[in-house]
Amino acid sequence: MKKFSRMLMASIVAGSLIAAPVYASDIDAIETQKKEAENAVNSLQKELETALGQISQLETDMVVKADEIAQANIDLEAAQVKEAEQYEAMKYRIRYMYEDGGVAAIEKIFTSGSISEMLNQAEYIQKIHSYDRKMLDEYVQTKNDIANLKAQLEQEQKNMQELDAQLTAKSDQLSQTISSKQAEVANLDEQLQAAIIAEEQRKAEEARKAAEEAAKQQQAQSQQDQQTNTPSGGNGTNIETPSAPSQPSAPSQPQAPSAPSAPETDNNSGGNTSAAQTIVNAAYSQLGVPYVWGGTTPGVGLDCSGLTSYCHRVAGISIPRTSSEQLAGGRRVSNPQPGDICWTPGHVAIYIGNGQMIEAPDIGQVVKISRVRASVYVRYW
C-alpha cells in the first residue's frame, strides 16, 4: 500500500511537471526581463532626481524673487510719497510767489532799483520753478522705473510658477511610472523564484527516478547472481542466500528559498510630543491665512514650506526653508504622528492625525485642512 502511494505521488508530481515544464531558458528569459525593468527603474529614478533638483533650485529662486518683488513694492511706495511731497512743495511755492505774494512779489522785481537786480529777482523765481520741475520729473521717472521693474519681476515670478507646476507634474508622473515599474520588477522576481524552484523540483524528480531505476537494476542483478550461485542437485547443505541490498531512498525535495525580509522602517512615535503638539497648534492658528508665493509671514501670507517652517519655529525647531531641503534634513518615518511633515514633490504640509493635514495649497487659496497627500513623512521633533 505504501509503495502504491509513493508511486501515485510520483505520478502526480511528474504529471504536474509535464503540464508546466520549466527550463533553464525560461529562467534566463525572466532574468533578462527583470534586468531590463530594473534598468528602466534606475533611469527613471535618475530623471526624477534631476526634476526634484530643479524643483529645489526653483523654490530657492522663487523665494529670492518674492523678496525682490517685496522690496520693489517698498521702493515704489517711497517714490510715490516723494513725488507727492515734491508736487505739494512746488504748488506751495507757486502759490506763495504768485498768489499770496500778490503785487508785493511783482513790485519787488520792478522796484529793485536796477535792471540787473530786476533780472536777478526774475531769474531767482525761474530757478525755483526749474528746480521744482526737475525734481518732480526725476521722482516721476524713478517711480516709473520702479513700476516697470516690479512688472518685470512679477512676470518672471509668473514664469517660474508655470515652470514649477510643469516640473511638479513631471515628477508626479515619474513617481507613478517608477511605482509601476517597481511592481513589475517585484512580479518578475516572484516568477523567477517560482521558476527556479520548479527547475530544482524537476531536477530532483529526475534524480529520484534515476535512483529508483538504479535500485531496480541492482536488485535484479542480485537475484540473478543468487540463482546462478545455487547448486541444482544440492547435498543437503544450506547455502545462505545473500540478501538484496536495501533500496536507496529518493533525495528529499529542495526547500523553496525564503523571500527576503522587508527592510525595517522607523515606526516609533517620536520624541518630544509636546513639541509635536505645539507644531499642530501653530498650524491650526494659520487656518484662513492667504497663500502667498514665497510667503513667510504668519497671519499675513504663507506658502507651503513657509507654513511648515513657521510651525516648527514656534516649537523652537529650526528647519530648512524649501520643501526639498526639509525632506533631506529630516528623519523619514513610516508611521506618521501629528506634527510630522507630509511631503510630496514640490509640496509640504503638517500632519494633524486621522488622515488629515493642514496645508497652504496654492495661489488664490488659503491655509486649510485637507486629506493627506504624501509620498514621504518627515519628522524633526
HELIX and SHEET records of a PDB file:
HELIX    1   1 LYS A    2  ALA A   19  1                                  18    
HELIX    2   2 ALA A   24  ARG A   95  1                                  72    
HELIX    3   3 TYR A   96  ASP A  100  3                                   5    
HELIX    4   4 GLY A  102  PHE A  110  1                                   9    
HELIX    5   5 ILE A  115  ASN A  229  1                                 115    
HELIX    6   6 THR A  273  SER A  285  1                                  13    
HELIX    7   7 CYS A  304  VAL A  314  1                                  11    
HELIX    8   8 SER A  323  GLY A  329  1                                   7    
SHEET    1   A 2 THR A 296  THR A 297  0                                        
SHEET    2   A 2 GLY A 301  LEU A 302 -1                                        
SHEET    1   B 6 ARG A 331  VAL A 333  0                                        
SHEET    2   B 6 VAL A 376  ARG A 379 -1                                        
SHEET    3   B 6 ILE A 341  THR A 344 -1                                        
SHEET    4   B 6 HIS A 347  GLY A 353 -1                                        
SHEET    5   B 6 GLN A 356  GLU A 359 -1                                        
SHEET    6   B 6 LYS A 368  ARG A 371 -1                                        
END                                                                             
